[in-house]
């Protein structure tokens, strides 16, 4: 998928969201802008344009580097530590 990021290269099959909601925002009653699905654990969380930025916080806290867009019609992956992007 990417020539520059081992994290993206390691993705064999893309995990898709089980629900179209941020798992953490739902707990607090907050809203989100866009959703991202962690490619290691499958959690769907809000993007950095959202007030809580749960997806990038999750990546930093637990070390899961790659997310996929959970938005309809978007087919891309992003690696936080390498700031790398790949379409699939």
Phi and psi restraints in degrees (range 20) as a CNS / XPLOR table:
assign (resid 1 and name C) (resid 2 and name N)
       (resid 2 and name CA) (resid 2 and name C) 1.0 -134.7 20.0 2
assign (resid 2 and name N) (resid 2 and name CA)
       (resid 2 and name C) (resid 3 and name N) 1.0 142.6 20.0 2
assign (resid 2 and name C) (resid 3 and name N)
       (resid 3 and name CA) (resid 3 and name C) 1.0 -87.0 20.0 2
assign (resid 3 and name N) (resid 3 and name CA)
       (resid 3 and name C) (resid 4 and name N) 1.0 -9.3 20.0 2
assign (resid 3 and name C) (resid 4 and name N)
       (resid 4 and name CA) (resid 4 and name C) 1.0 -118.8 20.0 2
assign (resid 4 and name N) (resid 4 and name CA)
       (resid 4 and name C) (resid 5 and name N) 1.0 -2.1 20.0 2
assign (resid 4 and name C) (resid 5 and name N)
       (resid 5 and name CA) (resid 5 and name C) 1.0 -135.6 20.0 2
assign (resid 5 and name N) (resid 5 and name CA)
       (resid 5 and name C) (resid 6 and name N) 1.0 114.6 20.0 2
assign (resid 5 and name C) (resid 6 and name N)
       (resid 6 and name CA) (resid 6 and name C) 1.0 -65.4 20.0 2
assign (resid 6 and name N) (resid 6 and name CA)
       (resid 6 and name C) (resid 7 and name N) 1.0 -31.3 20.0 2
assign (resid 6 and name C) (resid 7 and name N)
       (resid 7 and name CA) (resid 7 and name C) 1.0 -63.1 20.0 2
assign (resid 7 and name N) (resid 7 and name CA)
       (resid 7 and name C) (resid 8 and name N) 1.0 -44.9 20.0 2
assign (resid 7 and name C) (resid 8 and name N)
       (resid 8 and name CA) (resid 8 and name C) 1.0 -68.4 20.0 2
assign (resid 8 and name N) (resid 8 and name CA)
       (resid 8 and name C) (resid 9 and name N) 1.0 -39.1 20.0 2
assign (resid 8 and name C) (resid 9 and name N)
       (resid 9 and name CA) (resid 9 and name C) 1.0 -62.7 20.0 2
assign (resid 9 and name N) (resid 9 and name CA)
       (resid 9 and name C) (resid 10 and name N) 1.0 -27.6 20.0 2
assign (resid 9 and name C) (resid 10 and name N)
       (resid 10 and name CA) (resid 10 and name C) 1.0 -76.8 20.0 2
assign (resid 10 and name N) (resid 10 and name CA)
       (resid 10 and name C) (resid 11 and name N) 1.0 -12.6 20.0 2
assign (resid 10 and name C) (resid 11 and name N)
       (resid 11 and name CA) (resid 11 and name C) 1.0 -75.3 20.0 2
assign (resid 11 and name N) (resid 11 and name CA)
       (resid 11 and name C) (resid 12 and name N) 1.0 115.4 20.0 2
assign (resid 11 and name C) (resid 12 and name N)
       (resid 12 and name CA) (resid 12 and name C) 1.0 -93.4 20.0 2
assign (resid 12 and name N) (resid 12 and name CA)
       (resid 12 and name C) (resid 13 and name N) 1.0 -37.6 20.0 2
assign (resid 12 and name C) (resid 13 and name N)
       (resid 13 and name CA) (resid 13 and name C) 1.0 -144.1 20.0 2
assign (resid 13 and name N) (resid 13 and name CA)
       (resid 13 and name C) (resid 14 and name N) 1.0 138.4 20.0 2
assign (resid 13 and name C) (resid 14 and name N)
       (resid 14 and name CA) (resid 14 and name C) 1.0 -79.2 20.0 2
assign (resid 14 and name N) (resid 14 and name CA)
       (resid 14 and name C) (resid 15 and name N) 1.0 131.2 20.0 2
assign (resid 14 and name C) (resid 15 and name N)
       (resid 15 and name CA) (resid 15 and name C) 1.0 -82.8 20.0 2
assign (resid 15 and name N) (resid 15 and name CA)
       (resid 15 and name C) (resid 16 and name N) 1.0 135.0 20.0 2
assign (resid 15 and name C) (resid 16 and name N)
       (resid 16 and name CA) (resid 16 and name C) 1.0 -110.9 20.0 2
assign (resid 16 and name N) (resid 16 and name CA)
       (resid 16 and name C) (resid 17 and name N) 1.0 156.5 20.0 2
assign (resid 16 and name C) (resid 17 and name N)
       (resid 17 and name CA) (resid 17 and name C) 1.0 -66.1 20.0 2
assign (resid 17 and name N) (resid 17 and name CA)
       (resid 17 and name C) (resid 18 and name N) 1.0 142.7 20.0 2
assign (resid 17 and name C) (resid 18 and name N)
       (resid 18 and name CA) (resid 18 and name C) 1.0 -79.1 20.0 2
assign (resid 18 and name N) (resid 18 and name CA)
       (resid 18 and name C) (resid 19 and name N) 1.0 -34.5 20.0 2
assign (resid 18 and name C) (resid 19 and name N)
       (resid 19 and name CA) (resid 19 and name C) 1.0 -133.9 20.0 2
assign (resid 19 and name N) (resid 19 and name CA)
       (resid 19 and name C) (resid 20 and name N) 1.0 151.3 20.0 2
assign (resid 19 and name C) (resid 20 and name N)
       (resid 20 and name CA) (resid 20 and name C) 1.0 -91.5 20.0 2
assign (resid 20 and name N) (resid 20 and name CA)
       (resid 20 and name C) (resid 21 and name N) 1.0 65.1 20.0 2
assign (resid 20 and name C) (resid 21 and name N)
       (resid 21 and name CA) (resid 21 and name C) 1.0 -156.3 20.0 2
assign (resid 21 and name N) (resid 21 and name CA)
       (resid 21 and name C) (resid 22 and name N) 1.0 155.5 20.0 2
assign (resid 21 and name C) (resid 22 and name N)
       (resid 22 and name CA) (resid 22 and name C) 1.0 -80.4 20.0 2
assign (resid 22 and name N) (resid 22 and name CA)
       (resid 22 and name C) (resid 23 and name N) 1.0 119.3 20.0 2
assign (resid 22 and name C) (resid 23 and name N)
       (resid 23 and name CA) (resid 23 and name C) 1.0 -56.6 20.0 2
assign (resid 23 and name N) (resid 23 and name CA)
       (resid 23 and name C) (resid 24 and name N) 1.0 -37.0 20.0 2
assign (resid 23 and name C) (resid 24 and name N)
       (resid 24 and name CA) (resid 24 and name C) 1.0 -82.0 20.0 2
assign (resid 24 and name N) (resid 24 and name CA)
       (resid 24 and name C) (resid 25 and name N) 1.0 -40.4 20.0 2
assign (resid 24 and name C) (resid 25 and name N)
       (resid 25 and name CA) (resid 25 and name C) 1.0 -63.1 20.0 2
assign (resid 25 and name N) (resid 25 and name CA)
       (resid 25 and name C) (resid 26 and name N) 1.0 -34.5 20.0 2
assign (resid 25 and name C) (resid 26 and name N)
       (resid 26 and name CA) (resid 26 and name C) 1.0 -60.8 20.0 2
assign (resid 26 and name N) (resid 26 and name CA)
       (resid 26 and name C) (resid 27 and name N) 1.0 -38.9 20.0 2
assign (resid 26 and name C) (resid 27 and name N)
       (resid 27 and name CA) (resid 27 and name C) 1.0 -62.8 20.0 2
assign (resid 27 and name N) (resid 27 and name CA)
       (resid 27 and name C) (resid 28 and name N) 1.0 -33.3 20.0 2
assign (resid 27 and name C) (resid 28 and name N)
       (resid 28 and name CA) (resid 28 and name C) 1.0 -105.4 20.0 2
assign (resid 28 and name N) (resid 28 and name CA)
       (resid 28 and name C) (resid 29 and name N) 1.0 -2.5 20.0 2
assign (resid 28 and name C) (resid 29 and name N)
       (resid 29 and name CA) (resid 29 and name C) 1.0 76.8 20.0 2
assign (resid 29 and name N) (resid 29 and name CA)
       (resid 29 and name C) (resid 30 and name N) 1.0 18.7 20.0 2
assign (resid 29 and name C) (resid 30 and name N)
       (resid 30 and name CA) (resid 30 and name C) 1.0 -87.2 20.0 2
assign (resid 30 and name N) (resid 30 and name CA)
       (resid 30 and name C) (resid 31 and name N) 1.0 169.9 20.0 2
assign (resid 30 and name C) (resid 31 and name N)
       (resid 31 and name CA) (resid 31 and name C) 1.0 -110.1 20.0 2
assign (resid 31 and name N) (resid 31 and name CA)
       (resid 31 and name C) (resid 32 and name N) 1.0 161.2 20.0 2
assign (resid 31 and name C) (resid 32 and name N)
       (resid 32 and name CA) (resid 32 and name C) 1.0 -131.9 20.0 2
assign (resid 32 and name N) (resid 32 and name CA)
       (resid 32 and name C) (resid 33 and name N) 1.0 164.0 20.0 2
assign (resid 32 and name C) (resid 33 and name N)
       (resid 33 and name CA) (resid 33 and name C) 1.0 -96.6 20.0 2
assign (resid 33 and name N) (resid 33 and name CA)
       (resid 33 and name C) (resid 34 and name N) 1.0 -59.4 20.0 2
assign (resid 33 and name C) (resid 34 and name N)
       (resid 34 and name CA) (resid 34 and name C) 1.0 -133.3 20.0 2
assign (resid 34 and name N) (resid 34 and name CA)
       (resid 34 and name C) (resid 35 and name N) 1.0 161.8 20.0 2
assign (resid 34 and name C) (resid 35 and name N)
       (resid 35 and name CA) (resid 35 and name C) 1.0 -116.8 20.0 2
assign (resid 35 and name N) (resid 35 and name CA)
       (resid 35 and name C) (resid 36 and name N) 1.0 148.2 20.0 2
assign (resid 35 and name C) (resid 36 and name N)
       (resid 36 and name CA) (resid 36 and name C) 1.0 -131.5 20.0 2
assign (resid 36 and name N) (resid 36 and name CA)
       (resid 36 and name C) (resid 37 and name N) 1.0 143.1 20.0 2
assign (resid 36 and name C) (resid 37 and name N)
       (resid 37 and name CA) (resid 37 and name C) 1.0 -111.9 20.0 2
assign (resid 37 and name N) (resid 37 and name CA)
       (resid 37 and name C) (resid 38 and name N) 1.0 123.5 20.0 2
assign (resid 37 and name C) (resid 38 and name N)
       (resid 38 and name CA) (resid 38 and name C) 1.0 -63.6 20.0 2
assign (resid 38 and name N) (resid 38 and name CA)
       (resid 38 and name C) (resid 39 and name N) 1.0 131.5 20.0 2
assign (resid 38 and name C) (resid 39 and name N)
       (resid 39 and name CA) (resid 39 and name C) 1.0 -86.4 20.0 2
assign (resid 39 and name N) (resid 39 and name CA)
       (resid 39 and name C) (resid 40 and name N) 1.0 -2.7 20.0 2
assign (resid 39 and name C) (resid 40 and name N)
       (resid 40 and name CA) (resid 40 and name C) 1.0 -97.6 20.0 2
assign (resid 40 and name N) (resid 40 and name CA)
       (resid 40 and name C) (resid 41 and name N) 1.0 -48.6 20.0 2
assign (resid 40 and name C) (resid 41 and name N)
       (resid 41 and name CA) (resid 41 and name C) 1.0 -110.3 20.0 2
assign (resid 41 and name N) (resid 41 and name CA)
       (resid 41 and name C) (resid 42 and name N) 1.0 -12.2 20.0 2
assign (resid 41 and name C) (resid 42 and name N)
       (resid 42 and name CA) (resid 42 and name C) 1.0 85.6 20.0 2
assign (resid 42 and name N) (resid 42 and name CA)
       (resid 42 and name C) (resid 43 and name N) 1.0 2.7 20.0 2
assign (resid 42 and name C) (resid 43 and name N)
       (resid 43 and name CA) (resid 43 and name C) 1.0 -65.3 20.0 2
assign (resid 43 and name N) (resid 43 and name CA)
       (resid 43 and name C) (resid 44 and name N) 1.0 138.8 20.0 2
assign (resid 43 and name C) (resid 44 and name N)
       (resid 44 and name CA) (resid 44 and name C) 1.0 -106.4 20.0 2
assign (resid 44 and name N) (resid 44 and name CA)
       (resid 44 and name C) (resid 45 and name N) 1.0 123.8 20.0 2
assign (resid 44 and name C) (resid 45 and name N)
       (resid 45 and name CA) (resid 45 and name C) 1.0 -137.3 20.0 2
assign (resid 45 and name N) (resid 45 and name CA)
       (resid 45 and name C) (resid 46 and name N) 1.0 167.1 20.0 2
assign (resid 45 and name C) (resid 46 and name N)
       (resid 46 and name CA) (resid 46 and name C) 1.0 -81.6 20.0 2
assign (resid 46 and name N) (resid 46 and name CA)
       (resid 46 and name C) (resid 47 and name N) 1.0 154.4 20.0 2
assign (resid 46 and name C) (resid 47 and name N)
       (resid 47 and name CA) (resid 47 and name C) 1.0 -80.4 20.0 2
assign (resid 47 and name N) (resid 47 and name CA)
       (resid 47 and name C) (resid 48 and name N) 1.0 177.7 20.0 2
assign (resid 47 and name C) (resid 48 and name N)
       (resid 48 and name CA) (resid 48 and name C) 1.0 -74.2 20.0 2
assign (resid 48 and name N) (resid 48 and name CA)
       (resid 48 and name C) (resid 49 and name N) 1.0 -9.4 20.0 2
assign (resid 48 and name C) (resid 49 and name N)
       (resid 49 and name CA) (resid 49 and name C) 1.0 -83.0 20.0 2
assign (resid 49 and name N) (resid 49 and name CA)
       (resid 49 and name C) (resid 50 and name N) 1.0 -11.9 20.0 2
assign (resid 49 and name C) (resid 50 and name N)
       (resid 50 and name CA) (resid 50 and name C) 1.0 -85.0 20.0 2
assign (resid 50 and name N) (resid 50 and name CA)
       (resid 50 and name C) (resid 51 and name N) 1.0 152.5 20.0 2
assign (resid 50 and name C) (resid 51 and name N)
       (resid 51 and name CA) (resid 51 and name C) 1.0 -57.1 20.0 2
assign (resid 51 and name N) (resid 51 and name CA)
       (resid 51 and name C) (resid 52 and name N) 1.0 -37.0 20.0 2
assign (resid 51 and name C) (resid 52 and name N)
       (resid 52 and name CA) (resid 52 and name C) 1.0 -93.0 20.0 2
assign (resid 52 and name N) (resid 52 and name CA)
       (resid 52 and name C) (resid 53 and name N) 1.0 -17.6 20.0 2
assign (resid 52 and name C) (resid 53 and name N)
       (resid 53 and name CA) (resid 53 and name C) 1.0 49.9 20.0 2
assign (resid 53 and name N) (resid 53 and name CA)
       (resid 53 and name C) (resid 54 and name N) 1.0 47.4 20.0 2
assign (resid 53 and name C) (resid 54 and name N)
       (resid 54 and name CA) (resid 54 and name C) 1.0 -65.2 20.0 2
assign (resid 54 and name N) (resid 54 and name CA)
       (resid 54 and name C) (resid 55 and name N) 1.0 -34.9 20.0 2
assign (resid 54 and name C) (resid 55 and name N)
       (resid 55 and name CA) (resid 55 and name C) 1.0 -64.4 20.0 2
assign (resid 55 and name N) (resid 55 and name CA)
       (resid 55 and name C) (resid 56 and name N) 1.0 -47.5 20.0 2
assign (resid 55 and name C) (resid 56 and name N)
       (resid 56 and name CA) (resid 56 and name C) 1.0 -71.4 20.0 2
assign (resid 56 and name N) (resid 56 and name CA)
       (resid 56 and name C) (resid 57 and name N) 1.0 -33.1 20.0 2
assign (resid 56 and name C) (resid 57 and name N)
       (resid 57 and name CA) (resid 57 and name C) 1.0 -63.5 20.0 2
assign (resid 57 and name N) (resid 57 and name CA)
       (resid 57 and name C) (resid 58 and name N) 1.0 -41.6 20.0 2
assign (resid 57 and name C) (resid 58 and name N)
       (resid 58 and name CA) (resid 58 and name C) 1.0 -61.0 20.0 2
assign (resid 58 and name N) (resid 58 and name CA)
       (resid 58 and name C) (resid 59 and name N) 1.0 -45.4 20.0 2
assign (resid 58 and name C) (resid 59 and name N)
       (resid 59 and name CA) (resid 59 and name C) 1.0 -60.1 20.0 2
assign (resid 59 and name N) (resid 59 and name CA)
       (resid 59 and name C) (resid 60 and name N) 1.0 -44.0 20.0 2
assign (resid 59 and name C) (resid 60 and name N)
       (resid 60 and name CA) (resid 60 and name C) 1.0 -67.9 20.0 2
assign (resid 60 and name N) (resid 60 and name CA)
       (resid 60 and name C) (resid 61 and name N) 1.0 -43.5 20.0 2
assign (resid 60 and name C) (resid 61 and name N)
       (resid 61 and name CA) (resid 61 and name C) 1.0 -69.2 20.0 2
assign (resid 61 and name N) (resid 61 and name CA)
       (resid 61 and name C) (resid 62 and name N) 1.0 -46.2 20.0 2
assign (resid 61 and name C) (resid 62 and name N)
       (resid 62 and name CA) (resid 62 and name C) 1.0 -108.0 20.0 2
assign (resid 62 and name N) (resid 62 and name CA)
       (resid 62 and name C) (resid 63 and name N) 1.0 -3.4 20.0 2
assign (resid 62 and name C) (resid 63 and name N)
       (resid 63 and name CA) (resid 63 and name C) 1.0 77.4 20.0 2
assign (resid 63 and name N) (resid 63 and name CA)
       (resid 63 and name C) (resid 64 and name N) 1.0 24.2 20.0 2
assign (resid 63 and name C) (resid 64 and name N)
       (resid 64 and name CA) (resid 64 and name C) 1.0 -91.9 20.0 2
assign (resid 64 and name N) (resid 64 and name CA)
       (resid 64 and name C) (resid 65 and name N) 1.0 107.7 20.0 2
assign (resid 64 and name C) (resid 65 and name N)
       (resid 65 and name CA) (resid 65 and name C) 1.0 -80.2 20.0 2
assign (resid 65 and name N) (resid 65 and name CA)
       (resid 65 and name C) (resid 66 and name N) 1.0 -28.1 20.0 2
assign (resid 65 and name C) (resid 66 and name N)
       (resid 66 and name CA) (resid 66 and name C) 1.0 -113.9 20.0 2
assign (resid 66 and name N) (resid 66 and name CA)
       (resid 66 and name C) (resid 67 and name N) 1.0 135.3 20.0 2
assign (resid 66 and name C) (resid 67 and name N)
       (resid 67 and name CA) (resid 67 and name C) 1.0 -123.0 20.0 2
assign (resid 67 and name N) (resid 67 and name CA)
       (resid 67 and name C) (resid 68 and name N) 1.0 157.6 20.0 2
assign (resid 67 and name C) (resid 68 and name N)
       (resid 68 and name CA) (resid 68 and name C) 1.0 -116.2 20.0 2
assign (resid 68 and name N) (resid 68 and name CA)
       (resid 68 and name C) (resid 69 and name N) 1.0 146.5 20.0 2
assign (resid 68 and name C) (resid 69 and name N)
       (resid 69 and name CA) (resid 69 and name C) 1.0 -62.8 20.0 2
assign (resid 69 and name N) (resid 69 and name CA)
       (resid 69 and name C) (resid 70 and name N) 1.0 137.1 20.0 2
assign (resid 69 and name C) (resid 70 and name N)
       (resid 70 and name CA) (resid 70 and name C) 1.0 -105.2 20.0 2
assign (resid 70 and name N) (resid 70 and name CA)
       (resid 70 and name C) (resid 71 and name N) 1.0 14.6 20.0 2
assign (resid 70 and name C) (resid 71 and name N)
       (resid 71 and name CA) (resid 71 and name C) 1.0 -85.7 20.0 2
assign (resid 71 and name N) (resid 71 and name CA)
       (resid 71 and name C) (resid 72 and name N) 1.0 139.4 20.0 2
assign (resid 71 and name C) (resid 72 and name N)
       (resid 72 and name CA) (resid 72 and name C) 1.0 -56.6 20.0 2
assign (resid 72 and name N) (resid 72 and name CA)
       (resid 72 and name C) (resid 73 and name N) 1.0 134.8 20.0 2
assign (resid 72 and name C) (resid 73 and name N)
       (resid 73 and name CA) (resid 73 and name C) 1.0 82.2 20.0 2
assign (resid 73 and name N) (resid 73 and name CA)
       (resid 73 and name C) (resid 74 and name N) 1.0 -6.2 20.0 2
assign (resid 73 and name C) (resid 74 and name N)
       (resid 74 and name CA) (resid 74 and name C) 1.0 -102.6 20.0 2
assign (resid 74 and name N) (resid 74 and name CA)
       (resid 74 and name C) (resid 75 and name N) 1.0 133.5 20.0 2
assign (resid 74 and name C) (resid 75 and name N)
       (resid 75 and name CA) (resid 75 and name C) 1.0 -133.3 20.0 2
assign (resid 75 and name N) (resid 75 and name CA)
       (resid 75 and name C) (resid 76 and name N) 1.0 77.7 20.0 2
assign (resid 75 and name C) (resid 76 and name N)
       (resid 76 and name CA) (resid 76 and name C) 1.0 -143.4 20.0 2
assign (resid 76 and name N) (resid 76 and name CA)
       (resid 76 and name C) (resid 77 and name N) 1.0 158.1 20.0 2
assign (resid 76 and name C) (resid 77 and name N)
       (resid 77 and name CA) (resid 77 and name C) 1.0 -119.4 20.0 2
assign (resid 77 and name N) (resid 77 and name CA)
       (resid 77 and name C) (resid 78 and name N) 1.0 150.1 20.0 2
assign (resid 77 and name C) (resid 78 and name N)
       (resid 78 and name CA) (resid 78 and name C) 1.0 -136.5 20.0 2
assign (resid 78 and name N) (resid 78 and name CA)
       (resid 78 and name C) (resid 79 and name N) 1.0 136.0 20.0 2
assign (resid 78 and name C) (resid 79 and name N)
       (resid 79 and name CA) (resid 79 and name C) 1.0 -106.6 20.0 2
assign (resid 79 and name N) (resid 79 and name CA)
       (resid 79 and name C) (resid 80 and name N) 1.0 117.2 20.0 2
assign (resid 79 and name C) (resid 80 and name N)
       (resid 80 and name CA) (resid 80 and name C) 1.0 -64.3 20.0 2
assign (resid 80 and name N) (resid 80 and name CA)
       (resid 80 and name C) (resid 81 and name N) 1.0 -51.8 20.0 2
assign (resid 80 and name C) (resid 81 and name N)
       (resid 81 and name CA) (resid 81 and name C) 1.0 -64.9 20.0 2
assign (resid 81 and name N) (resid 81 and name CA)
       (resid 81 and name C) (resid 82 and name N) 1.0 -33.2 20.0 2
assign (resid 81 and name C) (resid 82 and name N)
       (resid 82 and name CA) (resid 82 and name C) 1.0 -97.3 20.0 2
assign (resid 82 and name N) (resid 82 and name CA)
       (resid 82 and name C) (resid 83 and name N) 1.0 -2.5 20.0 2
assign (resid 82 and name C) (resid 83 and name N)
       (resid 83 and name CA) (resid 83 and name C) 1.0 47.7 20.0 2
assign (resid 83 and name N) (resid 83 and name CA)
       (resid 83 and name C) (resid 84 and name N) 1.0 49.0 20.0 2
assign (resid 83 and name C) (resid 84 and name N)
       (resid 84 and name CA) (resid 84 and name C) 1.0 -116.2 20.0 2
assign (resid 84 and name N) (resid 84 and name CA)
       (resid 84 and name C) (resid 85 and name N) 1.0 148.5 20.0 2
assign (resid 84 and name C) (resid 85 and name N)
       (resid 85 and name CA) (resid 85 and name C) 1.0 -130.5 20.0 2
assign (resid 85 and name N) (resid 85 and name CA)
       (resid 85 and name C) (resid 86 and name N) 1.0 142.3 20.0 2
assign (resid 85 and name C) (resid 86 and name N)
       (resid 86 and name CA) (resid 86 and name C) 1.0 -148.4 20.0 2
assign (resid 86 and name N) (resid 86 and name CA)
       (resid 86 and name C) (resid 87 and name N) 1.0 139.8 20.0 2
assign (resid 86 and name C) (resid 87 and name N)
       (resid 87 and name CA) (resid 87 and name C) 1.0 -91.7 20.0 2
assign (resid 87 and name N) (resid 87 and name CA)
       (resid 87 and name C) (resid 88 and name N) 1.0 153.7 20.0 2
